[in-house]
Amino acid sequence: MADHILESRIWLPRGREEVFPFFADPRNLAEVTPRRLGFRLLSAAPMPLEAGAVFDCRIRFLGIPLRWRTFIREYDPPFRFVDVQVRGPYARWEHRHLFRAENAGTWVEDRITYRLPLGPLGRLVHALVVRRQLDAIFAYRRLRLAQLFPHGNG
């Protein structure tokens, strides 16, 4: 079964030394997640974040409350990290975060490789609902990031 890929990119007018720590703190996920998803961190945020760290959260997926366990598979500050879902609604979820310095700011690039369970039914739900939901989540995330990291001294 083929995986789906979602990519998102935004330039923030701050250096990696300011941007990377924001993303590396799981407590900040609530700041960039739409409220309708009911995101809540359940476990203490692993601080400092490092490869091998695990944390749990709760979200609403298609209106259903679910637990989500994240494992930090790779961690290379301030350049990148990779988190994977080890428990949650997806058959596969791998989220690569890249931070590229450019023009006195930082490009934040996300690449999510994911797959829903349930074979043909999962593909149908993806086509009807999930892809649009994920696109909306990352549009909201870009909007919130632009507000949290405005031009100037903010």
RODO-2510 file (C-alpha; in nm, 4 decimals, decimal comma):
residues 154
     n   res          X          Y          Z
     1     m     0,0000     0,0000     0,0000
     2     a     0,1392     0,3390    -0,0992
     3     d     0,2286     0,6011     0,1544
     4     h     0,1038     0,9582     0,1326
     5     i     0,3350     1,2583     0,1611
     6     l     0,2524     1,6026     0,2934
     7     e     0,5040     1,8843     0,2694
     8     s     0,4820     2,2277     0,4256
     9     r     0,7303     2,5138     0,4272
    10     i     0,7450     2,8580     0,5870
    11     w     1,0193     3,1165     0,6245
    12     l     1,0405     3,2763     0,9679
    13     p     1,2350     3,5994     1,0282
    14     r     1,4330     3,4551     1,3189
    15     g     1,7537     3,2569     1,3431
    16     r     1,7655     2,8819     1,3973
    17     e     1,8885     2,9422     1,7530
    18     e     1,5441     3,0861     1,8323
    19     v     1,3238     2,8790     1,5999
    20     f     1,4611     2,5294     1,6615
    21     p     1,4075     2,5283     2,0414
    22     f     1,0426     2,6252     1,9916
    23     f     0,9834     2,3155     1,7783
    24     a     1,1957     2,0940     1,9994
    25     d     0,9657     2,1591     2,2968
    26     p     0,6540     1,9351     2,2725
    27     r     0,4679     2,1752     2,5015
    28     n     0,4546     2,4179     2,2085
    29     l     0,2528     2,1798     1,9920
    30     a    -0,0675     2,3194     2,1407
    31     e     0,0336     2,6653     2,0123
    32     v     0,0369     2,5502     1,6484
    33     t    -0,2477     2,2953     1,6538
    34     p    -0,6089     2,3949     1,5846
    35     r    -0,8160     2,3933     1,9040
    36     r    -1,0784     2,1664     1,7457
    37     l    -0,8239     1,8828     1,7609
    38     g    -0,8200     1,9070     2,1402
    39     f    -0,4435     1,8546     2,1588
    40     r    -0,3184     1,7871     2,5094
    41     l     0,0250     1,6718     2,6197
    42     l    -0,0241     1,3842     2,8656
    43     s     0,3302     1,3041     2,9689
    44     a     0,5970     1,5368     3,0949
    45     a     0,7750     1,6894     2,7993
    46     p     1,1163     1,5277     2,7610
    47     m     1,3610     1,8065     2,8295
    48     p     1,5957     1,8360     2,6696
    49     l     1,4531     1,6590     2,3692
    50     e     1,6866     1,3920     2,2370
    51     a     1,6913     1,0865     2,0169
    52     g     1,5009     0,8095     2,1933
    53     a     1,2666     1,0443     2,3817
    54     v     0,9015     0,9390     2,4005
    55     f     0,5962     1,1440     2,4919
    56     d     0,2217     1,0916     2,4888
    57     c    -0,0572     1,3251     2,3911
    58     r    -0,4290     1,3169     2,3243
    59     i    -0,5963     1,4434     2,0077
    60     r    -0,9344     1,4188     1,8409
    61     f    -0,9013     1,2381     1,5092
    62     l    -1,2137     1,2677     1,2939
    63     g    -1,3924     1,3659     1,6151
    64     i    -1,2767     1,0584     1,8076
    65     p    -1,0472     1,1155     2,1101
    66     l    -0,7263     0,9156     2,0744
    67     r    -0,3928     0,8782     2,2446
    68     w    -0,0831     0,9394     2,0353
    69     r     0,2655     0,8261     2,1368
    70     t     0,5605     0,9967     1,9695
    71     f     0,9149     0,8623     1,9518
    72     i     1,2023     1,0939     1,8563
    73     r     1,3985     0,8775     1,6159
    74     e     1,6570     1,1360     1,5078
    75     y     1,7695     1,4568     1,6727
    76     d     2,0342     1,6881     1,5247
    77     p     1,9968     2,0388     1,6721
    78     p     1,9595     2,2990     1,5326
    79     f     1,9247     2,1408     1,1897
    80     r     1,6595     1,8705     1,2062
    81     f     1,4713     1,6062     1,3984
    82     v     1,2388     1,3201     1,3093
    83     d     0,9439     1,2025     1,5136
    84     v     0,7427     0,8897     1,4462
    85     q     0,4074     0,7777     1,5791
    86     v     0,4411     0,4522     1,7713
    87     r     0,0795     0,4564     1,8880
    88     g    -0,2068     0,6449     1,7279
    89     p    -0,4507     0,6582     1,4390
    90     y    -0,2070     0,6043     1,1527
    91     a    -0,0548     0,2825     1,0223
    92     r     0,2559     0,4958     0,9559
    93     w     0,3480     0,8515     1,0534
    94     e     0,6991     0,9893     1,0097
    95     h     0,7476     1,3648     1,0482
    96     r     1,0788     1,5144     0,9367
    97     h     1,1449     1,8693     1,0580
    98     l     1,4199     2,0620     0,8766
    99     f     1,5528     2,4056     0,9705
   100     r     1,7532     2,5910     0,7041
   101     a     1,9148     2,9285     0,7673
   102     e     1,8631     3,1859     0,4913
   103     n     1,8418     3,5662     0,4680
   104     a     1,8787     3,6205     0,8454
   105     g     1,5859     3,3863     0,9037
   106     t     1,4948     3,0187     0,9015
   107     w     1,3076     2,8021     0,6561
   108     v     1,0992     2,5524     0,8524
   109     e     1,0260     2,2525     0,6345
   110     d     0,7983     1,9641     0,7281
   111     r     0,7733     1,6377     0,5383
   112     i     0,5227     1,3864     0,6685
   113     t     0,5089     1,0360     0,5270
   114     y     0,1928     0,8633     0,6423
   115     r    -0,0531     0,5841     0,5756
   116     l    -0,3942     0,5106     0,7201
   117     p    -0,4924     0,1629     0,8368
   118     l    -0,7721    -0,0486     0,6877
   119     g    -0,6460    -0,0776     0,3301
   120     p    -0,9047     0,0354     0,0731
   121     l    -1,1302     0,1859     0,3399
   122     g    -0,8367     0,3886     0,4755
   123     r    -0,7564     0,5126     0,1242
   124     l    -1,1185     0,6201     0,0782
   125     v    -1,1268     0,8034     0,4138
   126     h    -0,7988     0,9711     0,3167
   127     a    -0,9399     1,0889    -0,0151
   128     l    -1,2678     1,2104     0,1373
   129     v    -1,1533     1,3625     0,4657
   130     v    -0,8018     1,3107     0,5987
   131     r    -0,5973     1,4853     0,3286
   132     r    -0,8107     1,7992     0,3527
   133     q    -0,7919     1,7849     0,7327
   134     l    -0,4111     1,7587     0,7277
   135     d    -0,3824     2,0412     0,4724
   136     a    -0,5996     2,2592     0,7006
   137     i    -0,3922     2,1692     1,0079
   138     f    -0,0691     2,2709     0,8368
   139     a    -0,2257     2,5891     0,6948
   140     y    -0,3242     2,6788     1,0523
   141     r     0,0266     2,5917     1,1697
   142     r     0,1842     2,8269     0,9118
   143     l    -0,0548     3,1051     1,0151
   144     r     0,0234     3,0596     1,3857
   145     l     0,3978     3,0459     1,3209
   146     a     0,3815     3,3733     1,1279
   147     q     0,2015     3,5248     1,4299
   148     l     0,4443     3,3765     1,6839
   149     f     0,7539     3,4794     1,4871
   150     p     0,6570     3,8130     1,3272
   151     h     0,8866     4,0414     1,1302
   152     g     1,0668     4,3029     1,3395
   153     n     1,1114     4,2638     1,7116
   154     g     0,7576     4,1227     1,7442
***
